[in-house]
Amino acid sequence: MTTAPDRHRNHSERPKPGKLAKLFGEVANTTARASGRASTFIIAAAVVLVWAVTGPLFGYSDTWQLVINTGTTIVTFLMVFLIQNSQNRDSSAIQVKLDELIRVSTVQNAFIGIEHLTDEELDEIKDKCERRASAADAGEKAVENTKKAAKKAADLVT
């Protein structure tokens, strides 16, 4: 089975994050938490409502429309990076937790680090796992059928 090249790498070798990376992480965390709150949605909805109400005041001008278009474009552009950062951190944290569960359980430790493999290698592993699962199901069905046949035979004898 193919394994990830850095699976057994010592994690203490990992470089420490710089000040900018720490700052970005903190800003991303704070913004991600804030953006998911109901109060943030209410504020955003209020901004849109104020913008809509001021339409007649500005005669629905191009500038009036440009204000909301520019504002929403900027917010969307920045949120893409913050959301991706959050998703990456969440995914990494979940992966580490899964790796630890695999490591301390009776399942195959060979699966630790497979997230670093190519799509083709992951597909190959997935196919092997599915074949094993099908074989296990077939084995369980055969055992069940054997039990039923043995019970019928025992019932005939008695």
N, C-alpha and C positions, 0 to 999 in steps of 0.2 A: 504494500500500500504506500502511496506517496504521502510524505509528511511535509509539514511546513518547515522551511529551512531554519527559522529562528525559534522553533518551539521551545528548546531547552536553554535559550539565551538567559543569562543572568540579568534579572530586571534592575539590579543596582547599576548596571552599565548604561542604562538609559540616561540621556542627558537631562539635566534639570531644566525646567521651563524658564525662559527669560522673563524679565519684568513685563514686557509687552504682551507676551502670551498669557501671563497671569492676569494682567489687567483686562485683556480681551475675554478671558474665561469668566472673570467676575462680572464684567458688563453683560456678557451673553447670558450667564445664569440669572442675574437680576432682571434683565429684560425679558427673558423667556418666562420667568415666574410671573412678572407683572403683566405680560401680554395675555396670559391665560386667565386672568381674573375678570370677573363680571364688571367690576368698576372700570376697568380699562375699556371694555366694550362699550359701556355706557358713555364714557368720555368721547370715544371715537364716534359713536352714534350722535352725540350732542354736537360735535364739530360738523358733521355732515348736515345735521338739521339746521344749525346756524348758517352754514354755507347756503343751503337751499332757501332758507327764509330771506337771506340777503339778496337773492337773485333779482327780484323786482327792483330793489334799491339800486343795483348796479346795471339794471336793464339787460340782464342775462348776457352781458358783454363777453367777448372772447377772453378778456383778462380775468373776469369772474370765473369762467370755466377753467382757465389755465391754472388758477390758484389750486383748485381741488385736484386737477389732473397731476400737476407737479408734486403736490404734497403726497398724494397717494402713491405715485411712482417712486418717490424717494423712500417713503416708509416701506413699501413692498421690497424694493431693492435691498435695503439694509436688513430687513427681517429675514430674507432668504438666507443670508450668511449666519445670522444668529440662530435661526431654526436648524440649519444644517449642523452648526457647532453643537447644539443641544442634542440632536439626533446622534451625532458621532459619539459624544460622551456617553449617552444612554446605551447605545449599542456596545461600546467598549466595556462599560460596566457590567452589562448583562453577560457579555461574552466571558469576562473574567470570572463571574459567579458560576456560569455554566461549566467552565473549565475546572473550577475548584470542585464542583459537585461531581464531575466525571472523575477527577483525580482521586477523590476520597471514596468513590463507590466501586462496585464490582464491574462496571461497564468498561469497555476498552479505552485505555488511556490514549490509544492511537488517534482518537478523535480530537484531542486537545490541539488547538492551533490550526485546524483545517480551514478556518476563515481566511487564512493567508493563501490558500490554493487558488488555482485558476478555475474558471467556471467549468471547463471540461473535466478537470480533476474532481471537482465537487459533484458533477453529474455522475461520474464513474463510481464514486463512493456511494452516492444516493441509490444508484441502480443496484449495487452490491447489497446494500442494506435492505432494499425492497425485495430482492431475490431471497435473502436470508429470512425475511419476515414471511414471505410466501411459503418457503420450505418449512418454516416452523409451524405455520397454520396447517399445511398439508400433513405434517407429522402429528399434530394434535388431533386432526380429524381421523387419521389412521388409528391412533390409539383409542379414540372414542368408538370407532367402528369395531375395533377388536374387542373392546369391553362389552359392547352390545352383543356381538356374536358369541362371546364367551358366556354372557348371562343367558342368552337363548339356549345355548348348548347345555348349560347347567340346569336350566328350567326343564329341558327335555329329559334329562337324566333323572331328575327328582320327581 
